Each structure stands twice: as structure tokens, then as C-alpha cells.
Amino acid sequence: MAFYKKYQQKVNGLWYPMSVTAGKPVTTDEIADRLSQISTVSRADTYAVLKDMAGVLADYMAQGRTVKIDGLGTFYYTANASKQGVKEEKDVNASQITGVRVRFIPEARRSGSGRNMVRSLISDNIFWMELPANAKTTDPEQGSGDSESPDEV
């Protein structure tokens, strides 16, 4: 089940459901346990692969490549540039890049009718439950939290 809270947007004063996470984030150990239960791979081997995955993805992306993992999606780097734009193309250089972000696009496939795109990480049968305004949700600083605001979707 997924959770939402009622959210009032400051710009227009309208109310929307906003997805939130509850509880602690799922750990690498928990994912390794689950994968080993549904496969023939041991928990230790699964854990080792998961731990090394980030470094492998980073190596490929540092070579300027995107990384596509079937059933999951595509990872790629984007550059953040300083706000100091230049007037001429010849003056653009790497020193203007101030940071790098990793972007992720979930894998998508066409539905049976071919009209809609279905994301692989989104279940077809999500049950949404409202959390009270005072319910504790996961700290967004730990890599999860609430969704995009309604006007950004």
C-alpha cells in the first residue's frame, strides 16, 4: 500500500494528495534477502553484487555512457552549469560545470492497447491510504520522502 497526505499548494491555495513514505527506508540487506528468496542466488552473493553496483554504474557514466538495466530503467549523468553564461560558443568550457547529477528514467512499456505507457517500477494495483497530517513520515534527507508537487508532474 502507498500513502498520501493532504497538501495545500502555496501558489494557488488548492489542495492535492501528495505521496509520502512511511517507516525506515528498505536496506540493501532486505533487498538481498528478498532477491535470494526468489532466485537461486545466495544472499551473500546478491548483497555483494548490490554493493558493487553503484561503483560500476558510476564508472560507465563517467565514460559518458548511459546505463540501461532491463526491468529497472536508465541512469545517466547531467551537468550543472554555473549561472555565468558566456556570449560566444567558443568561450564555453568545462570550468563552467559546477556539479553533476544522476538522473533515472524508469523502464516503460506500452500497455496491451498500445495507447498508454506503463512504468516497470509502478504497480498496476496500488492501494492509496491517507495518512493523518500529524503522522510521522520518512525523513526526505535519507533519500526518500514526498513526491513532486502537483504542478510539476
Phi, psi and omega in degrees: 000147179249158185239151174220157171236157176282134186227128177260123180283133183291326185295313185243356178075004181276155181259143181219157168280136179237125181292143178222160174253153180231151179079184180281152175299148176292135184267166175300321177302315181295320178295317178299317178301312183295315180296322180291331178290329184256010180220184178261009182267140181291159178299316182298317179294317179298315179299316181298318179295315180298320180294325181276347186299317182300316179296321179294315178300315180299319179300313180294318181293327177294341176272007179083016183255152169273158179238117179251121178249114182305134179083351181243294180154196186241135177247142176202159178272147165232149181261138171265128180255149177296160180283003180271076177293161179242156185282331185239144181303322183295341182270355178287132178208172185296339181293344177282346180280121184254351180186170180228141175238152172260127177254151180224132175240115179299146178298144180229151174220159178284143176290174181306323180282344181081001183269328185247149173268138179242124179277137185295332183270003181248118181292149177285343185232060177283131173255120182266133178234133180284133172262140177299154182304327183269003180290141180283132177242170181296142177292119180302338180293342182265019173095004174218185182147215186269169185278185176294154177291155187305327182280353180262350184287000000 
